[in-house]
Amino acid sequence: MDIFELYNEFIKFDVASKFYISLFVALVLFLYKTFLNMYYEHEKQSQSHKIKAGEVIAKLDAQLIIYLGSDKARADEDKLIEKLGEGYLYLNHKIRKKIRLYYANRSEAALLTLSKVISETIDSYCPPNEEKLIIEQIMSFVARLLKPLAPLIAVIITLLIAIIHYSQFVELDSVWDKITLTMKYGSFIFSIMITLGILNIIVESFKDLRNPGFRFWLLLFGVVVSPILILLLDQKLLYMSFFIQVILSLIIVLTISSERQRRDS
């Protein structure tokens, strides 16, 4: 079916249907443009941060090389530590851990290991003015256009679920039935949001993702699939998945907080 056939079908609808369809299309286009602009701004800020990080880390690498080739006087070491402090926030968790190790023992072995890791990090940075192949530019352009689709789909699904929920909600008389209905739909929306969030993290920053451990992924998996499992067992108990998701989410938050405190201690 081409665009002309779609248009012919559209003009056959009544005025109210045309209005709602036009409103829906306008909303989709508005949201797509909004998300596209958000991703574009985020990409600009991210690129600016990467360029700054590359400059700072390159200077830090040069200072390390100078220090390792010097007589290692106290003034040289103080200058090196100052440079390490300047570049600390631009380095990943693995390198920051090695810097803290060097702060603790001030050994040359720790410094040599740190220098090697930082040199490898610099090699991963692309020059800001490096020209890309045509195919890479095309793929980058297509990827930029596709990025807003995930949050857009999430919003559309949430709106559809909200409409269906409302249509059933107004027909119920019992307060408990209304609460359980809300928890059922809320559980599915929660699962969809978590799933899309995981996919976004995998696509956007999988390289920088620190593995939080098997327990974290198991709990997160439980949050996502709990409504599906309960739906297969007994549809009447579907509202229970909301309680399960809340409990598992609290455990995840406590696990992350405990792990962060352990790492920083």
WOFENWO-V317852 format. One record per pair of residues at least 24 apart in sequence whose ideal C-beta (glycine too) atoms are under 7 Angstrom apart, sorted by the first residue. I is the first residue (numbers start at 0). J is the second residue. D is the distance in Angstrom with one decimal. If there is no record, write none. Layout:
BEGIN
i=I j=J d=D
i=I j=J d=D
END
This chain:
BEGIN
i=27 j=151 d=6.9
i=30 j=151 d=5.4
i=30 j=154 d=5.9
i=31 j=147 d=5.3
i=31 j=151 d=5.5
i=34 j=147 d=3.5
i=34 j=150 d=5.1
i=34 j=151 d=6.0
i=35 j=147 d=4.7
i=38 j=143 d=6.9
i=38 j=146 d=4.9
i=38 j=147 d=6.2
i=49 j=124 d=6.9
i=50 j=127 d=5.1
i=52 j=89 d=4.0
i=53 j=124 d=4.2
i=55 j=85 d=6.2
i=55 j=86 d=4.7
i=55 j=89 d=5.0
i=56 j=86 d=5.6
i=56 j=89 d=6.0
i=56 j=90 d=7.0
i=56 j=117 d=6.3
i=56 j=120 d=6.1
i=56 j=121 d=5.7
i=57 j=121 d=5.8
i=58 j=82 d=6.7
i=59 j=83 d=6.7
i=59 j=86 d=4.2
i=59 j=117 d=6.3
i=60 j=117 d=5.1
i=60 j=118 d=5.8
i=60 j=121 d=5.6
i=63 j=114 d=4.5
i=63 j=117 d=6.6
i=67 j=110 d=6.9
i=67 j=114 d=6.5
i=91 j=207 d=6.9
i=92 j=209 d=6.0
i=94 j=120 d=6.7
i=149 j=195 d=5.5
i=149 j=198 d=6.7
i=149 j=199 d=6.0
i=153 j=191 d=6.4
i=153 j=192 d=6.5
i=153 j=195 d=5.0
i=156 j=191 d=5.9
i=157 j=188 d=5.7
i=160 j=184 d=5.4
i=160 j=187 d=6.4
i=160 j=188 d=5.8
i=179 j=238 d=4.0
i=182 j=238 d=4.1
i=182 j=241 d=3.9
i=183 j=237 d=4.7
i=183 j=238 d=5.2
i=185 j=241 d=5.8
i=186 j=226 d=4.5
i=186 j=240 d=4.4
i=186 j=241 d=4.4
i=186 j=244 d=6.0
i=187 j=226 d=5.5
i=189 j=244 d=5.5
i=190 j=223 d=5.0
i=190 j=226 d=5.6
i=193 j=219 d=6.9
i=193 j=222 d=5.6
i=193 j=223 d=5.4
i=194 j=223 d=5.6
i=211 j=255 d=6.9
i=214 j=254 d=6.4
i=215 j=251 d=6.5
i=215 j=254 d=6.1
i=218 j=247 d=5.1
i=218 j=250 d=5.7
i=218 j=251 d=5.0
i=219 j=251 d=6.6
i=221 j=247 d=5.0
i=222 j=247 d=4.9
i=222 j=248 d=6.2
END
